[in-house]
Each structure stands twice: as C-alpha cells, then as structure tokens.
Amino acid sequence: MKTKLEKMLKFPCSFTYKVIGLAQPELVDKIVKVIQLRLPGDYAPNIKSSNKGNYLSISITVFAKNFSEIEILYHELSKINLVRMVL
C-alpha cells in the first residue's frame, strides 16, 4: 500500500530533508557524505542554529528518481549518531 507521501510525489522530483542534530562541527559533513554515497551531486545545505546553540537544523534538497531513494536516505540519515530527528 502506498503512503500518502508516495502518492503525492511525482518522480523524478526534488525532495527536501530537514535534519535536526547536535551542534557539532562534523554534523553537516556527515549528512552530506551519507547523501553523496546514495545520490552524488553538489549540495548546499541551509544551516540554522537553535536559540541556545545546542542543536542545528540542516535543510538539504536532493533530486530523487523514485520513492525508494527517499526512504533509504531517511533511514541512513537517521543512523548518524549526532542526528536527533529527520523530517
């Protein structure tokens, strides 16, 4: 059964992940590295810091050919030890 998200998307398409994690210098590099392994390309993440500076919110847009790529990246990004949430 298709999910609502899968039904809404028309492939190929751009898809933006929002990753929230601990404010560590290597967080952005780890996120880009995971994405590069699955979908090579040039990525320009948008980075915002939380009010207290403990967390970073990283928005990064990929170009996916199918829903499987979106699902796999979601799970791979969730495995990064500094990541707390992937939206």
Biopython code that builds the backbone (N, CA, C, O; Angstrom):
import numpy as np
from Bio.PDB.StructureBuilder import StructureBuilder

atoms = [
    (1, "MET", "N", (0.843, -1.193, 0.000)),
    (1, "MET", "CA", (0.000, 0.000, 0.000)),
    (1, "MET", "C", (0.883, 1.249, 0.000)),
    (1, "MET", "O", (1.817, 1.360, 0.794)),
    (2, "LYS", "N", (0.582, 2.165, -0.879)),
    (2, "LYS", "CA", (1.364, 3.392, -0.974)),
    (2, "LYS", "C", (1.044, 4.332, 0.181)),
    (2, "LYS", "O", (-0.099, 4.438, 0.624)),
    (3, "THR", "N", (2.092, 5.015, 0.659)),
    (3, "THR", "CA", (1.886, 6.007, 1.701)),
    (3, "THR", "C", (1.337, 7.284, 1.072)),
    (3, "THR", "O", (1.385, 7.456, -0.146)),
    (4, "LYS", "N", (0.820, 8.171, 1.907)),
    (4, "LYS", "CA", (0.299, 9.444, 1.406)),
    (4, "LYS", "C", (1.401, 10.237, 0.712)),
    (4, "LYS", "O", (1.179, 10.839, -0.339)),
    (5, "LEU", "N", (2.588, 10.230, 1.307)),
    (5, "LEU", "CA", (3.698, 10.960, 0.722)),
    (5, "LEU", "C", (4.034, 10.410, -0.658)),
    (5, "LEU", "O", (4.228, 11.169, -1.608)),
    (6, "GLU", "N", (4.099, 9.103, -0.759)),
    (6, "GLU", "CA", (4.437, 8.470, -2.034)),
    (6, "GLU", "C", (3.401, 8.815, -3.106)),
    (6, "GLU", "O", (3.750, 9.018, -4.269)),
    (7, "LYS", "N", (2.143, 8.881, -2.717)),
    (7, "LYS", "CA", (1.081, 9.220, -3.667)),
    (7, "LYS", "C", (1.165, 10.678, -4.130)),
    (7, "LYS", "O", (0.794, 10.996, -5.260)),
    (8, "MET", "N", (1.652, 11.556, -3.256)),
    (8, "MET", "CA", (1.718, 12.983, -3.561)),
    (8, "MET", "C", (2.862, 13.339, -4.505)),
    (8, "MET", "O", (2.769, 14.311, -5.255)),
    (9, "LEU", "N", (3.931, 12.564, -4.471)),
    (9, "LEU", "CA", (5.119, 12.896, -5.251)),
    (9, "LEU", "C", (5.063, 12.330, -6.656)),
    (9, "LEU", "O", (4.572, 11.222, -6.871)),
    (10, "LYS", "N", (5.565, 13.090, -7.603)),
    (10, "LYS", "CA", (5.690, 12.657, -8.996)),
    (10, "LYS", "C", (7.187, 12.590, -9.303)),
    (10, "LYS", "O", (7.895, 13.592, -9.201)),
    (11, "PHE", "N", (7.655, 11.414, -9.675)),
    (11, "PHE", "CA", (9.093, 11.209, -9.867)),
    (11, "PHE", "C", (9.486, 11.313, -11.324)),
    (11, "PHE", "O", (8.714, 10.980, -12.223)),
    (12, "PRO", "N", (10.722, 11.790, -11.541)),
    (12, "PRO", "CA", (11.727, 12.270, -10.600)),
    (12, "PRO", "C", (11.308, 13.624, -10.027)),
    (12, "PRO", "O", (10.545, 14.364, -10.647)),
    (13, "CYS", "N", (11.825, 13.938, -8.817)),
    (13, "CYS", "CA", (11.446, 15.187, -8.163)),
    (13, "CYS", "C", (12.498, 15.638, -7.157)),
    (13, "CYS", "O", (13.359, 14.863, -6.741)),
    (14, "SER", "N", (12.406, 16.889, -6.784)),
    (14, "SER", "CA", (13.244, 17.427, -5.715)),
    (14, "SER", "C", (12.559, 17.121, -4.392)),
    (14, "SER", "O", (11.336, 17.206, -4.278)),
    (15, "PHE", "N", (13.359, 16.763, -3.394)),
    (15, "PHE", "CA", (12.816, 16.443, -2.079)),
    (15, "PHE", "C", (13.745, 17.044, -1.037)),
    (15, "PHE", "O", (14.959, 16.850, -1.098)),
    (16, "THR", "N", (13.183, 17.773, -0.081)),
    (16, "THR", "CA", (13.985, 18.424, 0.958)),
    (16, "THR", "C", (13.856, 17.680, 2.280)),
    (16, "THR", "O", (12.759, 17.437, 2.782)),
    (17, "TYR", "N", (15.014, 17.331, 2.822)),
    (17, "TYR", "CA", (15.090, 16.739, 4.159)),
    (17, "TYR", "C", (15.424, 17.854, 5.130)),
    (17, "TYR", "O", (16.179, 18.769, 4.803)),
    (18, "LYS", "N", (14.859, 17.774, 6.328)),
    (18, "LYS", "CA", (15.242, 18.664, 7.409)),
    (18, "LYS", "C", (15.791, 17.757, 8.499)),
    (18, "LYS", "O", (15.081, 16.911, 9.041)),
    (19, "VAL", "N", (17.057, 17.946, 8.806)),
    (19, "VAL", "CA", (17.741, 17.102, 9.773)),
    (19, "VAL", "C", (18.087, 17.955, 10.985)),
    (19, "VAL", "O", (18.694, 19.017, 10.853)),
    (20, "ILE", "N", (17.700, 17.486, 12.159)),
    (20, "ILE", "CA", (17.998, 18.194, 13.401)),
    (20, "ILE", "C", (18.970, 17.336, 14.194)),
    (20, "ILE", "O", (18.737, 16.150, 14.427)),
    (21, "GLY", "N", (20.075, 17.971, 14.608)),
    (21, "GLY", "CA", (21.086, 17.214, 15.332)),
    (21, "GLY", "C", (21.876, 18.096, 16.274)),
    (21, "GLY", "O", (21.685, 19.311, 16.334)),
    (22, "LEU", "N", (22.775, 17.447, 17.014)),
    (22, "LEU", "CA", (23.626, 18.162, 17.958)),
    (22, "LEU", "C", (24.549, 19.116, 17.216)),
    (22, "LEU", "O", (25.056, 18.790, 16.143)),
    (23, "ALA", "N", (24.762, 20.285, 17.786)),
    (23, "ALA", "CA", (25.589, 21.321, 17.148)),
    (23, "ALA", "C", (27.065, 20.948, 17.271)),
    (23, "ALA", "O", (27.774, 21.453, 18.141)),
    (24, "GLN", "N", (27.508, 20.075, 16.402)),
    (24, "GLN", "CA", (28.910, 19.659, 16.336)),
    (24, "GLN", "C", (29.430, 19.992, 14.945)),
    (24, "GLN", "O", (28.681, 19.893, 13.973)),
    (25, "PRO", "N", (30.693, 20.383, 14.828)),
    (25, "PRO", "CA", (31.238, 20.787, 13.529)),
    (25, "PRO", "C", (31.118, 19.719, 12.440)),
    (25, "PRO", "O", (30.961, 20.054, 11.266)),
    (26, "GLU", "N", (31.188, 18.456, 12.808)),
    (26, "GLU", "CA", (31.170, 17.382, 11.812)),
    (26, "GLU", "C", (29.769, 16.966, 11.363)),
    (26, "GLU", "O", (29.647, 16.156, 10.444)),
    (27, "LEU", "N", (28.711, 17.491, 11.980)),
    (27, "LEU", "CA", (27.347, 17.077, 11.653)),
    (27, "LEU", "C", (27.017, 17.299, 10.173)),
    (27, "LEU", "O", (26.546, 16.379, 9.504)),
    (28, "VAL", "N", (27.256, 18.487, 9.667)),
    (28, "VAL", "CA", (26.906, 18.795, 8.278)),
    (28, "VAL", "C", (27.696, 17.904, 7.321)),
    (28, "VAL", "O", (27.143, 17.391, 6.349)),
    (29, "ASP", "N", (28.970, 17.724, 7.593)),
    (29, "ASP", "CA", (29.800, 16.870, 6.733)),
    (29, "ASP", "C", (29.295, 15.432, 6.703)),
    (29, "ASP", "O", (29.293, 14.794, 5.650)),
    (30, "LYS", "N", (28.871, 14.924, 7.849)),
    (30, "LYS", "CA", (28.355, 13.552, 7.907)),
    (30, "LYS", "C", (27.061, 13.420, 7.104)),
    (30, "LYS", "O", (26.858, 12.419, 6.416)),
    (31, "ILE", "N", (26.199, 14.410, 7.187)),
    (31, "ILE", "CA", (24.934, 14.389, 6.453)),
    (31, "ILE", "C", (25.199, 14.414, 4.946)),
    (31, "ILE", "O", (24.638, 13.614, 4.197)),
    (32, "VAL", "N", (26.052, 15.331, 4.513)),
    (32, "VAL", "CA", (26.363, 15.444, 3.083)),
    (32, "VAL", "C", (27.040, 14.161, 2.588)),
    (32, "VAL", "O", (26.764, 13.712, 1.476)),
    (33, "LYS", "N", (27.913, 13.574, 3.392)),
    (33, "LYS", "CA", (28.604, 12.337, 2.998)),
    (33, "LYS", "C", (27.608, 11.201, 2.759)),
    (33, "LYS", "O", (27.723, 10.477, 1.770)),
    (34, "VAL", "N", (26.634, 11.040, 3.655)),
    (34, "VAL", "CA", (25.622, 9.988, 3.500)),
    (34, "VAL", "C", (24.819, 10.211, 2.219)),
    (34, "VAL", "O", (24.555, 9.266, 1.476)),
    (35, "ILE", "N", (24.437, 11.444, 1.968)),
    (35, "ILE", "CA", (23.663, 11.745, 0.761)),
    (35, "ILE", "C", (24.513, 11.517, -0.491)),
    (35, "ILE", "O", (24.028, 10.957, -1.474)),
    (36, "GLN", "N", (25.771, 11.945, -0.459)),
    (36, "GLN", "CA", (26.670, 11.776, -1.603)),
    (36, "GLN", "C", (26.846, 10.304, -1.976)),
    (36, "GLN", "O", (26.958, 9.976, -3.157)),
    (37, "LEU", "N", (26.872, 9.420, -0.985)),
    (37, "LEU", "CA", (27.031, 7.997, -1.259)),
    (37, "LEU", "C", (25.862, 7.441, -2.063)),
    (37, "LEU", "O", (26.056, 6.585, -2.926)),
    (38, "ARG", "N", (24.661, 7.918, -1.791)),
    (38, "ARG", "CA", (23.455, 7.441, -2.479)),
    (38, "ARG", "C", (23.130, 8.230, -3.737)),
    (38, "ARG", "O", (22.774, 7.656, -4.766)),
    (39, "LEU", "N", (23.255, 9.554, -3.646)),
    (39, "LEU", "CA", (22.893, 10.438, -4.756)),
    (39, "LEU", "C", (23.996, 11.478, -4.957)),
    (39, "LEU", "O", (23.893, 12.595, -4.450)),
    (40, "PRO", "N", (25.045, 11.120, -5.687)),
    (40, "PRO", "CA", (26.148, 12.065, -5.901)),
    (40, "PRO", "C", (25.660, 13.364, -6.538)),
    (40, "PRO", "O", (24.781, 13.357, -7.399)),
    (41, "GLY", "N", (26.241, 14.466, -6.102)),
    (41, "GLY", "CA", (25.875, 15.768, -6.635)),
    (41, "GLY", "C", (26.425, 16.877, -5.768)),
    (41, "GLY", "O", (27.084, 16.623, -4.760)),
    (42, "ASP", "N", (26.151, 18.110, -6.162)),
    (42, "ASP", "CA", (26.549, 19.276, -5.380)),
    (42, "ASP", "C", (25.388, 19.675, -4.491)),
    (42, "ASP", "O", (24.273, 19.888, -4.967)),
    (43, "TYR", "N", (25.654, 19.775, -3.197)),
    (43, "TYR", "CA", (24.597, 20.101, -2.240)),
    (43, "TYR", "C", (24.969, 21.344, -1.450)),
    (43, "TYR", "O", (26.116, 21.510, -1.036)),
    (44, "ALA", "N", (23.997, 22.206, -1.248)),
    (44, "ALA", "CA", (24.189, 23.432, -0.485)),
    (44, "ALA", "C", (23.219, 23.427, 0.688)),
    (44, "ALA", "O", (22.124, 23.981, 0.584)),
    (45, "PRO", "N", (23.604, 22.808, 1.806)),
    (45, "PRO", "CA", (22.696, 22.742, 2.952)),
    (45, "PRO", "C", (22.457, 24.125, 3.563)),
    (45, "PRO", "O", (23.354, 24.967, 3.620)),
    (46, "ASN", "N", (21.231, 24.327, 4.012)),
    (46, "ASN", "CA", (20.861, 25.544, 4.720)),
    (46, "ASN", "C", (20.918, 25.208, 6.210)),
    (46, "ASN", "O", (20.207, 24.316, 6.673)),
    (47, "ILE", "N", (21.759, 25.917, 6.959)),
    (47, "ILE", "CA", (22.010, 25.581, 8.355)),
    (47, "ILE", "C", (21.494, 26.686, 9.269)),
    (47, "ILE", "O", (21.779, 27.865, 9.064)),
    (48, "LYS", "N", (20.730, 26.284, 10.281)),
    (48, "LYS", "CA", (20.238, 27.228, 11.288)),
    (48, "LYS", "C", (20.553, 26.662, 12.664)),
    (48, "LYS", "O", (20.455, 25.456, 12.888)),
    (49, "SER", "N", (20.929, 27.533, 13.574)),
    (49, "SER", "CA", (21.250, 27.127, 14.932)),
    (49, "SER", "C", (20.046, 27.368, 15.842)),
    (49, "SER", "O", (19.263, 28.290, 15.614)),
    (50, "SER", "N", (19.904, 26.539, 16.868)),
    (50, "SER", "CA", (18.823, 26.741, 17.838)),
    (50, "SER", "C", (19.131, 27.966, 18.691)),
    (50, "SER", "O", (20.256, 28.466, 18.677)),
    (51, "ASN", "N", (18.150, 28.446, 19.425)),
    (51, "ASN", "CA", (18.318, 29.646, 20.250)),
    (51, "ASN", "C", (19.487, 29.524, 21.227)),
    (51, "ASN", "O", (20.253, 30.471, 21.403)),
    (52, "LYS", "N", (19.621, 28.375, 21.853)),
    (52, "LYS", "CA", (20.696, 28.177, 22.826)),
    (52, "LYS", "C", (21.977, 27.653, 22.191)),
    (52, "LYS", "O", (23.003, 27.542, 22.861)),
    (53, "GLY", "N", (21.923, 27.332, 20.904)),
    (53, "GLY", "CA", (23.106, 26.864, 20.204)),
    (53, "GLY", "C", (23.449, 25.406, 20.423)),
    (53, "GLY", "O", (24.536, 24.963, 20.054)),
    (54, "ASN", "N", (22.529, 24.647, 21.022)),
    (54, "ASN", "CA", (22.790, 23.229, 21.289)),
    (54, "ASN", "C", (22.518, 22.339, 20.079)),
    (54, "ASN", "O", (23.083, 21.251, 19.967)),
    (55, "TYR", "N", (21.650, 22.801, 19.171)),
    (55, "TYR", "CA", (21.227, 21.993, 18.028)),
    (55, "TYR", "C", (21.370, 22.773, 16.733)),
    (55, "TYR", "O", (21.368, 24.004, 16.721)),
    (56, "LEU", "N", (21.495, 22.024, 15.639)),
    (56, "LEU", "CA", (21.482, 22.610, 14.308)),
    (56, "LEU", "C", (20.322, 22.012, 13.530)),
    (56, "LEU", "O", (19.987, 20.838, 13.692)),
    (57, "SER", "N", (19.718, 22.828, 12.690)),
    (57, "SER", "CA", (18.693, 22.377, 11.763)),
    (57, "SER", "C", (19.282, 22.528, 10.369)),
    (57, "SER", "O", (19.612, 23.633, 9.939)),
    (58, "ILE", "N", (19.411, 21.411, 9.670)),
    (58, "ILE", "CA", (20.001, 21.418, 8.342)),
    (58, "ILE", "C", (18.947, 21.019, 7.323)),
    (58, "ILE", "O", (18.398, 19.918, 7.388)),
    (59, "SER", "N", (18.666, 21.906, 6.389)),
    (59, "SER", "CA", (17.748, 21.598, 5.285)),
    (59, "SER", "C", (18.596, 21.332, 4.056)),
    (59, "SER", "O", (19.475, 22.121, 3.711)),
    (60, "ILE", "N", (18.324, 20.211, 3.398)),
    (60, "ILE", "CA", (19.106, 19.852, 2.220)),
    (60, "ILE", "C", (18.179, 19.206, 1.193)),
    (60, "ILE", "O", (17.406, 18.305, 1.518)),
    (61, "THR", "N", (18.267, 19.676, -0.042)),
    (61, "THR", "CA", (17.385, 19.206, -1.107)),
    (61, "THR", "C", (18.139, 18.257, -2.031)),
    (61, "THR", "O", (19.255, 18.539, -2.468)),
    (62, "VAL", "N", (17.498, 17.121, -2.318)),
    (62, "VAL", "CA", (18.062, 16.124, -3.227)),
    (62, "VAL", "C", (17.119, 15.965, -4.422)),
    (62, "VAL", "O", (15.967, 16.397, -4.380)),
    (63, "PHE", "N", (17.624, 15.346, -5.474)),
    (63, "PHE", "CA", (16.807, 15.038, -6.636)),
    (63, "PHE", "C", (16.658, 13.523, -6.685)),
    (63, "PHE", "O", (17.606, 12.807, -7.006)),
    (64, "ALA", "N", (15.460, 13.040, -6.363)),
    (64, "ALA", "CA", (15.203, 11.600, -6.272)),
    (64, "ALA", "C", (14.506, 11.083, -7.522)),
    (64, "ALA", "O", (13.628, 11.738, -8.083)),
    (65, "LYS", "N", (14.919, 9.888, -7.944)),
    (65, "LYS", "CA", (14.311, 9.258, -9.123)),
    (65, "LYS", "C", (13.101, 8.408, -8.758)),
    (65, "LYS", "O", (12.231, 8.156, -9.592)),
    (66, "ASN", "N", (13.056, 7.962, -7.482)),
    (66, "ASN", "CA", (11.939, 7.130, -7.041)),
    (66, "ASN", "C", (11.780, 7.219, -5.525)),
    (66, "ASN", "O", (12.641, 7.761, -4.833)),
    (67, "PHE", "N", (10.683, 6.686, -5.023)),
    (67, "PHE", "CA", (10.387, 6.780, -3.605)),
    (67, "PHE", "C", (11.366, 5.956, -2.760)),
    (67, "PHE", "O", (11.632, 6.300, -1.609)),
    (68, "SER", "N", (11.883, 4.905, -3.312)),
    (68, "SER", "CA", (12.849, 4.066, -2.608)),
    (68, "SER", "C", (14.084, 4.869, -2.198)),
    (68, "SER", "O", (14.604, 4.684, -1.098)),
    (69, "GLU", "N", (14.554, 5.754, -3.072)),
    (69, "GLU", "CA", (15.716, 6.589, -2.735)),
    (69, "GLU", "C", (15.413, 7.489, -1.540)),
    (69, "GLU", "O", (16.272, 7.691, -0.682)),
    (70, "ILE", "N", (14.211, 8.023, -1.481)),
    (70, "ILE", "CA", (13.820, 8.887, -0.369)),
    (70, "ILE", "C", (13.787, 8.092, 0.939)),
    (70, "ILE", "O", (14.289, 8.556, 1.963)),
    (71, "GLU", "N", (13.199, 6.905, 0.902)),
    (71, "GLU", "CA", (13.124, 6.057, 2.093)),
    (71, "GLU", "C", (14.504, 5.637, 2.586)),
    (71, "GLU", "O", (14.788, 5.710, 3.781)),
    (72, "ILE", "N", (15.353, 5.201, 1.676)),
    (72, "ILE", "CA", (16.691, 4.747, 2.051)),
    (72, "ILE", "C", (17.479, 5.880, 2.695)),
    (72, "ILE", "O", (18.113, 5.684, 3.732)),
    (73, "LEU", "N", (17.445, 7.057, 2.090)),
    (73, "LEU", "CA", (18.166, 8.191, 2.669)),
    (73, "LEU", "C", (17.613, 8.575, 4.032)),
    (73, "LEU", "O", (18.379, 8.927, 4.929)),
    (74, "TYR", "N", (16.313, 8.515, 4.202)),
    (74, "TYR", "CA", (15.707, 8.810, 5.501)),
    (74, "TYR", "C", (16.299, 7.897, 6.578)),
    (74, "TYR", "O", (16.675, 8.360, 7.654)),
    (75, "HIS", "N", (16.377, 6.612, 6.282)),
    (75, "HIS", "CA", (16.905, 5.651, 7.256)),
    (75, "HIS", "C", (18.401, 5.833, 7.472)),
    (75, "HIS", "O", (18.881, 5.728, 8.601)),
    (76, "GLU", "N", (19.141, 6.105, 6.406)),
    (76, "GLU", "CA", (20.584, 6.299, 6.527)),
    (76, "GLU", "C", (20.903, 7.562, 7.338)),
    (76, "GLU", "O", (21.806, 7.549, 8.174)),
    (77, "LEU", "N", (20.169, 8.644, 7.093)),
    (77, "LEU", "CA", (20.385, 9.878, 7.851)),
    (77, "LEU", "C", (20.039, 9.687, 9.331)),
    (77, "LEU", "O", (20.694, 10.259, 10.202)),
    (78, "SER", "N", (19.025, 8.895, 9.607)),
    (78, "SER", "CA", (18.615, 8.638, 10.996)),
    (78, "SER", "C", (19.677, 7.879, 11.780)),
    (78, "SER", "O", (19.713, 7.960, 13.007)),
    (79, "LYS", "N", (20.539, 7.144, 11.092)),
    (79, "LYS", "CA", (21.578, 6.341, 11.750)),
    (79, "LYS", "C", (22.788, 7.162, 12.203)),
    (79, "LYS", "O", (23.598, 6.673, 12.990)),
    (80, "ILE", "N", (22.924, 8.395, 11.722)),
    (80, "ILE", "CA", (24.066, 9.234, 12.115)),
    (80, "ILE", "C", (23.956, 9.519, 13.609)),
    (80, "ILE", "O", (22.908, 9.950, 14.090)),
    (81, "ASN", "N", (25.049, 9.273, 14.342)),
    (81, "ASN", "CA", (24.990, 9.356, 15.800)),
    (81, "ASN", "C", (24.645, 10.755, 16.342)),
    (81, "ASN", "O", (24.111, 10.854, 17.447)),
    (82, "LEU", "N", (24.926, 11.809, 15.618)),
    (82, "LEU", "CA", (24.622, 13.171, 16.088)),
    (82, "LEU", "C", (23.195, 13.620, 15.743)),
    (82, "LEU", "O", (22.717, 14.629, 16.260)),
    (83, "VAL", "N", (22.528, 12.875, 14.880)),
    (83, "VAL", "CA", (21.186, 13.247, 14.416)),
    (83, "VAL", "C", (20.140, 12.857, 15.459)),
    (83, "VAL", "O", (20.171, 11.756, 16.010)),
    (84, "ARG", "N", (19.224, 13.774, 15.715)),
    (84, "ARG", "CA", (18.151, 13.528, 16.668)),
    (84, "ARG", "C", (16.798, 13.347, 15.973)),
    (84, "ARG", "O", (15.905, 12.694, 16.513)),
    (85, "MET", "N", (16.645, 13.930, 14.767)),
    (85, "MET", "CA", (15.364, 13.847, 14.069)),
    (85, "MET", "C", (15.565, 14.118, 12.576)),
    (85, "MET", "O", (16.358, 14.980, 12.197)),
    (86, "VAL", "N", (14.844, 13.379, 11.737)),
    (86, "VAL", "CA", (14.858, 13.617, 10.296)),
    (86, "VAL", "C", (13.413, 13.810, 9.847)),
    (86, "VAL", "O", (12.560, 12.953, 10.075)),
    (87, "LEU", "N", (13.155, 14.938, 9.211)),
    (87, "LEU", "CA", (11.810, 15.248, 8.723)),
    (87, "LEU", "C", (11.833, 15.339, 7.212)),
    (87, "LEU", "O", (10.799, 15.593, 6.593)),
]
sb = StructureBuilder()
sb.init_structure("model")
sb.init_model(0)
sb.init_chain("A")
sb.init_seg("    ")
for serial, (resi, resn, name, xyz) in enumerate(atoms, 1):
    if name == "N":
        sb.init_residue(resn, " ", resi, " ")
    sb.init_atom(name, np.array(xyz, "f"), 0.0, 1.0, " ", f" {name:<3s}", serial, name[0])
structure = sb.get_structure()
